[in-house]
Amino acid sequence: MQSFPVLLVRHAPVLLPDGVCYGRQDVALRPGWEKIVSGLSVLAKGAVCHVLYSSPARRCREMAQRLAQATGMELRVDPRLSELDFGQWEGLRWQDIERRQLDEWAKDPSAFAPPQGESGRALCHRITDFWQEVHHKGEPACVLSHGGPLRILSALAAGEQPELLAPSIPQGFARLFMVEQAVTPALPCAQAG
């Protein structure tokens, strides 16, 4: 059975105070992120990644452009790799979001959507769609994205059921998976993590 490497990378820390909700909000990376890309280039070259998929968010695109230059990987920006849209929660401190709404989200992260935002189910569908395409190609790849999408992709790459509230890859870190090329059905996201 054939397998291929997939390197999942979360963008470097951002220039926002801790405790702020951001998803689609365009935020800058903290100074020093270039050092992280230098280390990632060694990982990507070692994994022999051919293509680099990136979220369109500036915090991912900046890293991806530098990583593609350092490694020679083909860069493909894919909007499906965007973070969850938190709607009216964007830019708020988590502590300022109504507790009742946070409890509703925790109770059913798949169905709940922040006001004017995106549900966990919608996130799961677009990430699963992206994963099926990457898996079908079987091409050694690097994926640079956000906590929400990477939480789902990590589970899919490991052949497990995604959980929307499971821990994700820390900012500025990466995980390498050897993915079996065998045809596997997409797993739905679990209700709670």
Backbone as JSON Lines, residues from 0, in Angstrom:
{"i":0,"aa":"M","n":[0.84,-1.18,0.0],"ca":[0.0,0.0,0.0],"c":[0.89,1.24,0.0]}
{"i":1,"aa":"Q","n":[0.61,2.17,-0.9],"ca":[1.38,3.4,-1.04],"c":[1.0,4.41,0.05]}
{"i":2,"aa":"S","n":[1.97,5.18,0.48],"ca":[1.68,6.28,1.39],"c":[2.46,7.51,0.93]}
{"i":3,"aa":"F","n":[2.02,8.67,1.4],"ca":[2.68,9.92,1.01],"c":[2.68,10.86,2.22]}
{"i":4,"aa":"P","n":[3.69,11.75,2.28],"ca":[3.79,12.67,3.43],"c":[2.86,13.88,3.28]}
{"i":5,"aa":"V","n":[2.27,14.27,4.4],"ca":[1.51,15.51,4.49],"c":[2.01,16.24,5.73]}
{"i":6,"aa":"L","n":[2.55,17.42,5.52],"ca":[3.06,18.24,6.62],"c":[2.03,19.33,6.91]}
{"i":7,"aa":"L","n":[1.43,19.27,8.1],"ca":[0.42,20.26,8.51],"c":[1.1,21.31,9.37]}
{"i":8,"aa":"V","n":[0.91,22.58,9.03],"ca":[1.6,23.69,9.69],"c":[0.58,24.74,10.11]}
{"i":9,"aa":"R","n":[0.69,25.19,11.36],"ca":[-0.14,26.3,11.82],"c":[0.67,27.59,11.76]}
{"i":10,"aa":"H","n":[0.04,28.65,11.32],"ca":[0.73,29.94,11.22],"c":[1.39,30.31,12.55]}
{"i":11,"aa":"A","n":[2.37,31.18,12.45],"ca":[3.1,31.66,13.64],"c":[2.18,32.51,14.51]}
{"i":12,"aa":"P","n":[2.59,32.78,15.76],"ca":[1.78,33.64,16.63],"c":[1.5,35.0,15.99]}
{"i":13,"aa":"V","n":[0.35,35.55,16.34],"ca":[-0.11,36.81,15.74],"c":[0.05,37.98,16.7]}
{"i":14,"aa":"L","n":[-0.03,39.16,16.11],"ca":[0.17,40.4,16.86],"c":[-1.17,40.89,17.42]}
{"i":15,"aa":"L","n":[-1.73,40.1,18.31],"ca":[-2.98,40.42,19.01],"c":[-2.8,40.03,20.47]}
{"i":16,"aa":"P","n":[-3.47,40.71,21.38],"ca":[-3.41,40.28,22.78],"c":[-4.03,38.89,22.94]}
{"i":17,"aa":"D","n":[-3.58,38.14,23.92],"ca":[-4.19,36.84,24.22],"c":[-5.65,37.04,24.57]}
{"i":18,"aa":"G","n":[-6.46,36.05,24.22],"ca":[-7.87,36.09,24.61],"c":[-8.79,36.8,23.64]}
{"i":19,"aa":"V","n":[-8.29,37.15,22.44],"ca":[-9.13,37.81,21.43],"c":[-9.6,36.76,20.44]}
{"i":20,"aa":"C","n":[-10.88,36.8,20.11],"ca":[-11.47,35.9,19.12],"c":[-11.18,36.45,17.72]}
{"i":21,"aa":"Y","n":[-10.52,35.66,16.92],"ca":[-10.29,36.06,15.53],"c":[-10.29,34.8,14.67]}
{"i":22,"aa":"G","n":[-10.86,34.92,13.51],"ca":[-10.92,33.81,12.57],"c":[-10.61,34.35,11.19]}
{"i":23,"aa":"R","n":[-11.58,35.05,10.63],"ca":[-11.39,35.66,9.31],"c":[-10.74,37.03,9.41]}
{"i":24,"aa":"Q","n":[-10.65,37.57,10.6],"ca":[-10.04,38.89,10.79],"c":[-8.59,38.84,10.32]}
{"i":25,"aa":"D","n":[-8.18,39.84,9.54],"ca":[-6.83,39.87,9.01],"c":[-5.9,40.46,10.06]}
{"i":26,"aa":"V","n":[-5.05,39.63,10.62],"ca":[-4.12,40.08,11.66],"c":[-2.69,39.79,11.24]}
{"i":27,"aa":"A","n":[-1.79,40.62,11.71],"ca":[-0.37,40.48,11.37],"c":[0.31,39.45,12.26]}
{"i":28,"aa":"L","n":[1.4,38.92,11.76],"ca":[2.23,37.99,12.53],"c":[3.14,38.77,13.48]}
{"i":29,"aa":"R","n":[3.47,38.15,14.61],"ca":[4.43,38.77,15.54],"c":[5.81,38.78,14.91]}
{"i":30,"aa":"P","n":[6.61,39.77,15.22],"ca":[7.99,39.81,14.71],"c":[8.73,38.52,15.08]}
{"i":31,"aa":"G","n":[9.59,38.1,14.16],"ca":[10.39,36.89,14.38],"c":[9.83,35.65,13.69]}
{"i":32,"aa":"W","n":[8.68,35.79,13.02],"ca":[8.07,34.63,12.37],"c":[8.96,34.03,11.28]}
{"i":33,"aa":"E","n":[9.87,34.82,10.74],"ca":[10.75,34.33,9.67],"c":[11.62,33.17,10.15]}
{"i":34,"aa":"K","n":[11.99,33.19,11.44],"ca":[12.81,32.09,11.99],"c":[12.03,30.78,11.98]}
{"i":35,"aa":"I","n":[10.73,30.87,12.2],"ca":[9.89,29.67,12.18],"c":[9.86,29.08,10.76]}
{"i":36,"aa":"V","n":[9.77,29.97,9.76],"ca":[9.75,29.5,8.37],"c":[11.06,28.81,8.03]}
{"i":37,"aa":"S","n":[12.16,29.31,8.56],"ca":[13.46,28.7,8.3],"c":[13.47,27.24,8.78]}
{"i":38,"aa":"G","n":[12.95,27.0,9.97],"ca":[12.86,25.63,10.48],"c":[11.89,24.78,9.69]}
{"i":39,"aa":"L","n":[10.77,25.38,9.3],"ca":[9.77,24.64,8.52],"c":[10.31,24.22,7.16]}
{"i":40,"aa":"S","n":[11.17,25.05,6.59],"ca":[11.73,24.71,5.28],"c":[12.56,23.43,5.36]}
{"i":41,"aa":"V","n":[13.25,23.24,6.47],"ca":[14.03,22.01,6.66],"c":[13.08,20.81,6.74]}
{"i":42,"aa":"L","n":[12.0,20.96,7.49],"ca":[11.0,19.87,7.59],"c":[10.38,19.55,6.24]}
{"i":43,"aa":"A","n":[9.96,20.59,5.51],"ca":[9.31,20.39,4.21],"c":[10.25,19.73,3.2]}
{"i":44,"aa":"K","n":[11.52,20.14,3.21],"ca":[12.49,19.52,2.31],"c":[12.73,18.07,2.71]}
{"i":45,"aa":"G","n":[12.83,17.8,4.0],"ca":[13.02,16.43,4.48],"c":[11.85,15.52,4.14]}
{"i":46,"aa":"A","n":[10.64,16.08,4.16],"ca":[9.45,15.3,3.82],"c":[9.24,15.22,2.3]}
{"i":47,"aa":"V","n":[10.07,15.92,1.55],"ca":[10.02,15.96,0.08],"c":[8.63,16.42,-0.4]}
{"i":48,"aa":"C","n":[8.12,17.48,0.23],"ca":[6.82,18.03,-0.17],"c":[6.96,18.74,-1.52]}
{"i":49,"aa":"H","n":[6.0,18.51,-2.41],"ca":[6.04,19.1,-3.75],"c":[5.19,20.36,-3.84]}
{"i":50,"aa":"V","n":[4.1,20.39,-3.08],"ca":[3.14,21.49,-3.19],"c":[2.85,22.04,-1.81]}
{"i":51,"aa":"L","n":[2.61,23.35,-1.73],"ca":[2.29,24.02,-0.48],"c":[0.91,24.66,-0.64]}
{"i":52,"aa":"Y","n":[-0.05,24.18,0.14],"ca":[-1.39,24.76,0.16],"c":[-1.46,25.74,1.32]}
{"i":53,"aa":"S","n":[-2.06,26.91,1.07],"ca":[-2.16,27.93,2.11],"c":[-3.55,28.52,2.17]}
{"i":54,"aa":"S","n":[-3.94,28.87,3.38],"ca":[-5.12,29.7,3.59],"c":[-4.85,31.06,2.94]}
{"i":55,"aa":"P","n":[-5.9,31.75,2.48],"ca":[-5.69,33.08,1.91],"c":[-5.41,34.17,2.94]}
{"i":56,"aa":"A","n":[-5.57,33.89,4.23],"ca":[-5.33,34.9,5.27],"c":[-3.88,35.38,5.21]}
{"i":57,"aa":"R","n":[-3.7,36.65,5.42],"ca":[-2.36,37.24,5.35],"c":[-1.36,36.52,6.26]}
{"i":58,"aa":"R","n":[-1.79,36.14,7.46],"ca":[-0.87,35.5,8.41],"c":[-0.36,34.16,7.9]}
{"i":59,"aa":"C","n":[-1.11,33.51,7.01],"ca":[-0.66,32.26,6.39],"c":[0.07,32.53,5.08]}
{"i":60,"aa":"R","n":[-0.48,33.42,4.28],"ca":[0.09,33.71,2.96],"c":[1.53,34.23,3.05]}
{"i":61,"aa":"E","n":[1.78,35.11,4.02],"ca":[3.14,35.65,4.17],"c":[4.13,34.53,4.46]}
{"i":62,"aa":"M","n":[3.76,33.65,5.37],"ca":[4.63,32.52,5.69],"c":[4.77,31.59,4.49]}
{"i":63,"aa":"A","n":[3.66,31.32,3.81],"ca":[3.67,30.4,2.68],"c":[4.54,30.91,1.54]}
{"i":64,"aa":"Q","n":[4.48,32.2,1.26],"ca":[5.29,32.76,0.18],"c":[6.78,32.58,0.47]}
{"i":65,"aa":"R","n":[7.16,32.85,1.69],"ca":[8.57,32.7,2.08],"c":[8.98,31.22,2.08]}
{"i":66,"aa":"L","n":[8.08,30.36,2.56],"ca":[8.37,28.91,2.6],"c":[8.48,28.34,1.19]}
{"i":67,"aa":"A","n":[7.62,28.78,0.29],"ca":[7.69,28.3,-1.1],"c":[9.0,28.74,-1.76]}
{"i":68,"aa":"Q","n":[9.41,29.98,-1.49],"ca":[10.68,30.47,-2.05],"c":[11.86,29.66,-1.51]}
{"i":69,"aa":"A","n":[11.82,29.33,-0.23],"ca":[12.94,28.62,0.39],"c":[13.03,27.16,-0.03]}
{"i":70,"aa":"T","n":[11.92,26.58,-0.44],"ca":[11.88,25.14,-0.72],"c":[11.65,24.78,-2.18]}
{"i":71,"aa":"G","n":[11.15,25.74,-2.96],"ca":[10.82,25.43,-4.36],"c":[9.46,24.76,-4.52]}
{"i":72,"aa":"M","n":[8.68,24.66,-3.42],"ca":[7.35,24.07,-3.54],"c":[6.44,24.99,-4.34]}
{"i":73,"aa":"E","n":[5.53,24.4,-5.08],"ca":[4.51,25.18,-5.78],"c":[3.49,25.66,-4.76]}
{"i":74,"aa":"L","n":[3.2,26.96,-4.74],"ca":[2.24,27.53,-3.79],"c":[0.85,27.59,-4.4]}
{"i":75,"aa":"R","n":[-0.12,27.03,-3.68],"ca":[-1.52,27.09,-4.1],"c":[-2.35,27.62,-2.93]}
{"i":76,"aa":"V","n":[-2.92,28.8,-3.1],"ca":[-3.78,29.4,-2.07],"c":[-5.19,28.84,-2.26]}
{"i":77,"aa":"D","n":[-5.75,28.3,-1.18],"ca":[-7.06,27.65,-1.25],"c":[-7.99,28.24,-0.19]}
{"i":78,"aa":"P","n":[-9.08,28.88,-0.59],"ca":[-9.99,29.51,0.37],"c":[-10.66,28.52,1.32]}
{"i":79,"aa":"R","n":[-10.68,27.25,0.97],"ca":[-11.27,26.25,1.87],"c":[-10.46,26.1,3.15]}
{"i":80,"aa":"L","n":[-9.21,26.56,3.14],"ca":[-8.34,26.46,4.31],"c":[-8.48,27.64,5.27]}
{"i":81,"aa":"S","n":[-9.43,28.54,4.99],"ca":[-9.68,29.68,5.88],"c":[-10.14,29.2,7.25]}
{"i":82,"aa":"E","n":[-9.88,30.02,8.25],"ca":[-10.34,29.71,9.61],"c":[-11.86,29.87,9.67]}
{"i":83,"aa":"L","n":[-12.46,29.32,10.71],"ca":[-13.88,29.47,10.97],"c":[-14.24,30.96,10.99]}
{"i":84,"aa":"D","n":[-15.35,31.29,10.4],"ca":[-15.84,32.67,10.41],"c":[-16.63,32.86,11.71]}
{"i":85,"aa":"F","n":[-16.09,33.66,12.61],"ca":[-16.74,33.89,13.9],"c":[-17.77,35.01,13.86]}
{"i":86,"aa":"G","n":[-18.05,35.56,12.68],"ca":[-19.1,36.57,12.54],"c":[-18.93,37.75,13.48]}
{"i":87,"aa":"Q","n":[-19.99,38.03,14.27],"ca":[-19.97,39.18,15.19],"c":[-19.0,39.0,16.36]}
{"i":88,"aa":"W","n":[-18.5,37.81,16.55],"ca":[-17.52,37.59,17.62],"c":[-16.12,38.06,17.23]}
{"i":89,"aa":"E","n":[-15.87,38.24,15.94],"ca":[-14.53,38.62,15.47],"c":[-14.04,39.87,16.19]}
{"i":90,"aa":"G","n":[-12.86,39.8,16.74],"ca":[-12.23,40.95,17.39],"c":[-12.64,41.16,18.84]}
{"i":91,"aa":"L","n":[-13.63,40.4,19.32],"ca":[-14.03,40.53,20.72],"c":[-13.12,39.68,21.61]}
{"i":92,"aa":"R","n":[-13.01,40.1,22.86],"ca":[-12.32,39.23,23.82],"c":[-13.28,38.09,24.17]}
{"i":93,"aa":"W","n":[-12.75,36.89,24.3],"ca":[-13.6,35.73,24.62],"c":[-14.43,36.0,25.87]}
{"i":94,"aa":"Q","n":[-13.84,36.68,26.85],"ca":[-14.55,36.94,28.11],"c":[-15.73,37.89,27.92]}
{"i":95,"aa":"D","n":[-15.77,38.63,26.79],"ca":[-16.86,39.57,26.53],"c":[-18.0,38.96,25.71]}
{"i":96,"aa":"I","n":[-17.83,37.72,25.28],"ca":[-18.88,37.04,24.52],"c":[-19.86,36.45,25.52]}
{"i":97,"aa":"E","n":[-21.14,36.59,25.22],"ca":[-22.19,36.13,26.13],"c":[-21.99,34.65,26.5]}
{"i":98,"aa":"R","n":[-21.95,34.37,27.78],"ca":[-21.69,33.01,28.28],"c":[-22.7,31.99,27.74]}
{"i":99,"aa":"R","n":[-23.94,32.4,27.6],"ca":[-24.99,31.5,27.09],"c":[-24.63,31.02,25.68]}
{"i":100,"aa":"Q","n":[-24.13,31.94,24.84],"ca":[-23.75,31.56,23.49],"c":[-22.56,30.61,23.47]}
{"i":101,"aa":"L","n":[-21.58,30.88,24.32],"ca":[-20.42,29.98,24.4],"c":[-20.84,28.59,24.86]}
{"i":102,"aa":"D","n":[-21.78,28.52,25.79],"ca":[-22.28,27.23,26.26],"c":[-23.02,26.48,25.14]}
{"i":103,"aa":"E","n":[-23.8,27.23,24.35],"ca":[-24.51,26.61,23.21],"c":[-23.5,26.04,22.22]}
{"i":104,"aa":"W","n":[-22.44,26.79,21.97],"ca":[-21.39,26.35,21.04],"c":[-20.73,25.07,21.57]}
{"i":105,"aa":"A","n":[-20.38,25.06,22.85],"ca":[-19.73,23.89,23.43],"c":[-20.64,22.66,23.42]}
{"i":106,"aa":"K","n":[-21.94,22.89,23.55],"ca":[-22.91,21.79,23.58],"c":[-23.05,21.13,22.2]}
{"i":107,"aa":"D","n":[-23.01,21.92,21.14],"ca":[-23.16,21.38,19.79],"c":[-22.33,22.19,18.8]}
{"i":108,"aa":"P","n":[-21.0,22.0,18.79],"ca":[-20.13,22.82,17.94],"c":[-20.37,22.59,16.44]}
{"i":109,"aa":"S","n":[-20.96,21.48,16.1],"ca":[-21.23,21.21,14.68],"c":[-22.36,22.1,14.15]}
{"i":110,"aa":"A","n":[-23.44,22.21,14.9],"ca":[-24.62,22.94,14.43],"c":[-24.58,24.43,14.77]}
{"i":111,"aa":"F","n":[-23.89,24.8,15.85],"ca":[-23.9,26.2,16.3],"c":[-23.05,27.07,15.38]}
{"i":112,"aa":"A","n":[-23.54,28.27,15.12],"ca":[-22.77,29.29,14.41],"c":[-22.86,30.59,15.2]}
{"i":113,"aa":"P","n":[-21.75,31.27,15.41],"ca":[-21.82,32.59,16.04],"c":[-22.71,33.5,15.19]}
{"i":114,"aa":"P","n":[-23.29,34.55,15.75],"ca":[-24.13,35.45,14.97],"c":[-23.42,35.93,13.7]}
{"i":115,"aa":"Q","n":[-24.04,35.7,12.56],"ca":[-23.51,36.04,11.24],"c":[-22.2,35.32,10.92]}
{"i":116,"aa":"G","n":[-21.97,34.19,11.6],"ca":[-20.75,33.42,11.38],"c":[-21.04,32.08,10.73]}
{"i":117,"aa":"E","n":[-20.1,31.19,10.88],"ca":[-20.11,29.89,10.21],"c":[-20.24,28.77,11.24]}
{"i":118,"aa":"S","n":[-20.98,27.75,10.91],"ca":[-21.13,26.61,11.82],"c":[-19.92,25.68,11.7]}
{"i":119,"aa":"G","n":[-19.73,24.88,12.72],"ca":[-18.68,23.86,12.68],"c":[-18.92,22.87,11.56]}
{"i":120,"aa":"R","n":[-20.17,22.58,11.28],"ca":[-20.52,21.65,10.19],"c":[-20.03,22.2,8.85]}
{"i":121,"aa":"A","n":[-20.23,23.5,8.61],"ca":[-19.77,24.12,7.36],"c":[-18.25,24.05,7.26]}
{"i":122,"aa":"L","n":[-17.56,24.34,8.36],"ca":[-16.1,24.23,8.38],"c":[-15.68,22.8,8.05]}
{"i":123,"aa":"C","n":[-16.31,21.85,8.7],"ca":[-15.96,20.44,8.49],"c":[-16.18,20.02,7.04]}
{"i":124,"aa":"H","n":[-17.28,20.47,6.44],"ca":[-17.56,20.1,5.05],"c":[-16.49,20.64,4.09]}
{"i":125,"aa":"R","n":[-16.11,21.9,4.26],"ca":[-15.14,22.45,3.31],"c":[-13.75,21.87,3.51]}
{"i":126,"aa":"I","n":[-13.39,21.57,4.76],"ca":[-12.07,20.97,5.02],"c":[-12.05,19.52,4.54]}
{"i":127,"aa":"T","n":[-13.14,18.81,4.74],"ca":[-13.22,17.42,4.26],"c":[-13.14,17.4,2.73]}
{"i":128,"aa":"D","n":[-13.8,18.35,2.08],"ca":[-13.74,18.46,0.62],"c":[-12.29,18.69,0.16]}
{"i":129,"aa":"F","n":[-11.58,19.59,0.84],"ca":[-10.18,19.84,0.53],"c":[-9.36,18.57,0.73]}
{"i":130,"aa":"W","n":[-9.57,17.89,1.86],"ca":[-8.8,16.69,2.18],"c":[-9.01,15.59,1.14]}
{"i":131,"aa":"Q","n":[-10.24,15.39,0.72],"ca":[-10.52,14.35,-0.28],"c":[-9.73,14.61,-1.56]}
{"i":132,"aa":"E","n":[-9.63,15.86,-1.94],"ca":[-8.87,16.22,-3.15],"c":[-7.38,15.93,-2.96]}
{"i":133,"aa":"V","n":[-6.82,16.37,-1.84],"ca":[-5.4,16.13,-1.56],"c":[-5.13,14.63,-1.45]}
{"i":134,"aa":"H","n":[-5.99,13.92,-0.76],"ca":[-5.82,12.48,-0.57],"c":[-5.88,11.74,-1.9]}
{"i":135,"aa":"H","n":[-6.8,12.14,-2.75],"ca":[-6.96,11.51,-4.05],"c":[-5.69,11.69,-4.91]}
{"i":136,"aa":"K","n":[-5.1,12.89,-4.86],"ca":[-3.89,13.17,-5.65],"c":[-2.7,12.37,-5.13]}
{"i":137,"aa":"G","n":[-2.63,12.17,-3.83],"ca":[-1.53,11.41,-3.25],"c":[-0.17,12.08,-3.42]}
{"i":138,"aa":"E","n":[-0.16,13.38,-3.55],"ca":[1.06,14.14,-3.79],"c":[1.63,14.64,-2.47]}
{"i":139,"aa":"P","n":[2.93,14.45,-2.22],"ca":[3.53,14.96,-0.99],"c":[3.23,16.46,-0.84]}
{"i":140,"aa":"A","n":[2.62,16.84,0.27],"ca":[2.12,18.21,0.4],"c":[2.37,18.79,1.78]}
{"i":141,"aa":"C","n":[2.45,20.11,1.8],"ca":[2.5,20.89,3.02],"c":[1.25,21.75,3.03]}
{"i":142,"aa":"V","n":[0.58,21.85,4.18],"ca":[-0.64,22.64,4.31],"c":[-0.45,23.64,5.43]}
{"i":143,"aa":"L","n":[-0.55,24.93,5.13],"ca":[-0.37,25.99,6.11],"c":[-1.72,26.65,6.36]}
{"i":144,"aa":"S","n":[-2.21,26.51,7.59],"ca":[-3.56,26.98,7.87],"c":[-3.7,27.42,9.33]}
{"i":145,"aa":"H","n":[-4.91,27.24,9.87],"ca":[-5.31,27.74,11.19],"c":[-5.71,26.59,12.11]}
{"i":146,"aa":"G","n":[-5.95,26.94,13.37],"ca":[-6.32,25.94,14.37],"c":[-7.53,25.09,14.0]}
{"i":147,"aa":"G","n":[-8.63,25.72,13.58],"ca":[-9.85,24.97,13.26],"c":[-9.66,24.01,12.11]}
{"i":148,"aa":"P","n":[-9.22,24.48,10.94],"ca":[-9.0,23.56,9.83],"c":[-7.97,22.47,10.14]}
{"i":149,"aa":"L","n":[-6.89,22.82,10.86],"ca":[-5.85,21.83,11.15],"c":[-6.32,20.78,12.15]}
{"i":150,"aa":"R","n":[-7.23,21.14,13.02],"ca":[-7.81,20.18,13.96],"c":[-8.51,19.06,13.15]}
{"i":151,"aa":"I","n":[-9.25,19.46,12.13],"ca":[-9.97,18.5,11.28],"c":[-8.99,17.73,10.4]}
{"i":152,"aa":"L","n":[-8.05,18.45,9.77],"ca":[-7.09,17.79,8.88],"c":[-6.21,16.8,9.63]}
{"i":153,"aa":"S","n":[-5.81,17.12,10.86],"ca":[-4.98,16.19,11.64],"c":[-5.71,14.87,11.87]}
{"i":154,"aa":"A","n":[-6.99,14.96,12.21],"ca":[-7.77,13.74,12.43],"c":[-7.92,12.96,11.13]}
{"i":155,"aa":"L","n":[-8.25,13.63,10.04],"ca":[-8.42,12.95,8.76],"c":[-7.12,12.29,8.31]}
{"i":156,"aa":"A","n":[-6.0,12.98,8.48],"ca":[-4.7,12.42,8.09],"c":[-4.35,11.19,8.92]}
{"i":157,"aa":"A","n":[-4.82,11.16,10.16],"ca":[-4.57,10.01,11.05],"c":[-5.64,8.92,10.88]}
{"i":158,"aa":"G","n":[-6.63,9.16,10.02],"ca":[-7.69,8.17,9.81],"c":[-8.69,8.13,10.95]}
{"i":159,"aa":"E","n":[-8.82,9.24,11.67],"ca":[-9.72,9.31,12.83],"c":[-10.89,10.24,12.55]}
{"i":160,"aa":"Q","n":[-11.89,10.17,13.39],"ca":[-13.03,11.06,13.27],"c":[-12.67,12.43,13.84]}
{"i":161,"aa":"P","n":[-12.85,13.5,13.06],"ca":[-12.54,14.84,13.58],"c":[-13.46,15.24,14.73]}
{"i":162,"aa":"E","n":[-12.9,15.94,15.69],"ca":[-13.67,16.52,16.79],"c":[-13.41,18.02,16.78]}
{"i":163,"aa":"L","n":[-14.47,18.77,16.65],"ca":[-14.35,20.22,16.46],"c":[-13.73,20.96,17.64]}
{"i":164,"aa":"L","n":[-13.81,20.41,18.82],"ca":[-13.25,21.09,19.99],"c":[-11.99,20.42,20.53]}
{"i":165,"aa":"A","n":[-11.42,19.5,19.75],"ca":[-10.17,18.84,20.17],"c":[-9.02,19.84,20.12]}
{"i":166,"aa":"P","n":[-7.95,19.59,20.85],"ca":[-6.78,20.49,20.77],"c":[-6.23,20.52,19.34]}
{"i":167,"aa":"S","n":[-5.63,21.63,18.98],"ca":[-5.05,21.76,17.64],"c":[-3.54,21.93,17.76]}
{"i":168,"aa":"I","n":[-2.9,21.96,16.62],"ca":[-1.46,22.21,16.55],"c":[-1.2,23.63,17.09]}
{"i":169,"aa":"P","n":[-0.23,23.81,17.98],"ca":[0.08,25.16,18.47],"c":[0.57,26.08,17.35]}
{"i":170,"aa":"Q","n":[0.4,27.37,17.53],"ca":[0.86,28.34,16.54],"c":[2.36,28.22,16.33]}
{"i":171,"aa":"G","n":[2.75,28.19,15.05],"ca":[4.16,28.09,14.7],"c":[4.72,26.69,14.71]}
{"i":172,"aa":"F","n":[3.87,25.68,14.89],"ca":[4.32,24.3,14.93],"c":[3.78,23.51,13.74]}
{"i":173,"aa":"A","n":[4.33,22.31,13.56],"ca":[3.93,21.46,12.44],"c":[3.82,20.01,12.9]}
{"i":174,"aa":"R","n":[3.05,19.22,12.15],"ca":[2.96,17.77,12.36],"c":[3.07,17.09,11.01]}
{"i":175,"aa":"L","n":[3.87,16.06,10.97],"ca":[4.06,15.29,9.74],"c":[3.29,13.98,9.84]}
{"i":176,"aa":"F","n":[2.51,13.69,8.8],"ca":[1.74,12.45,8.71],"c":[2.17,11.68,7.46]}
{"i":177,"aa":"M","n":[2.26,10.36,7.59],"ca":[2.39,9.51,6.41],"c":[1.0,8.96,6.17]}
{"i":178,"aa":"V","n":[0.42,9.34,5.05],"ca":[-0.98,9.05,4.77],"c":[-1.08,7.89,3.77]}
{"i":179,"aa":"E","n":[-1.91,6.92,4.1],"ca":[-2.13,5.78,3.21],"c":[-2.91,6.24,1.99]}
{"i":180,"aa":"Q","n":[-2.49,5.79,0.83],"ca":[-3.14,6.17,-0.43],"c":[-4.46,5.41,-0.63]}
{"i":181,"aa":"A","n":[-4.69,4.35,0.11],"ca":[-5.91,3.55,-0.07],"c":[-7.15,4.44,0.03]}
{"i":182,"aa":"V","n":[-8.16,4.1,-0.72],"ca":[-9.4,4.88,-0.71],"c":[-10.1,4.68,0.62]}
{"i":183,"aa":"T","n":[-10.35,5.78,1.31],"ca":[-11.05,5.73,2.59],"c":[-12.19,6.74,2.56]}
{"i":184,"aa":"P","n":[-13.32,6.38,3.14],"ca":[-14.42,7.34,3.16],"c":[-14.11,8.48,4.12]}
{"i":185,"aa":"A","n":[-14.65,9.64,3.81],"ca":[-14.49,10.8,4.7],"c":[-15.29,10.55,5.96]}
{"i":186,"aa":"L","n":[-14.73,10.9,7.08],"ca":[-15.41,10.73,8.36],"c":[-16.08,12.04,8.75]}
{"i":187,"aa":"P","n":[-17.33,11.99,9.22],"ca":[-17.97,13.22,9.65],"c":[-17.35,13.73,10.94]}
{"i":188,"aa":"C","n":[-17.52,15.01,11.19],"ca":[-17.01,15.58,12.43],"c":[-17.86,15.1,13.6]}
{"i":189,"aa":"A","n":[-17.2,14.85,14.73],"ca":[-17.9,14.44,15.94],"c":[-18.63,15.66,16.52]}
{"i":190,"aa":"Q","n":[-19.66,15.43,17.29],"ca":[-20.46,16.51,17.87],"c":[-19.68,17.32,18.88]}
{"i":191,"aa":"A","n":[-18.93,16.68,19.73],"ca":[-18.23,17.42,20.78],"c":[-16.84,16.84,20.94]}
{"i":192,"aa":"G","n":[-15.96,17.61,21.55],"ca":[-14.6,17.15,21.71],"c":[-14.26,17.09,23.14]}
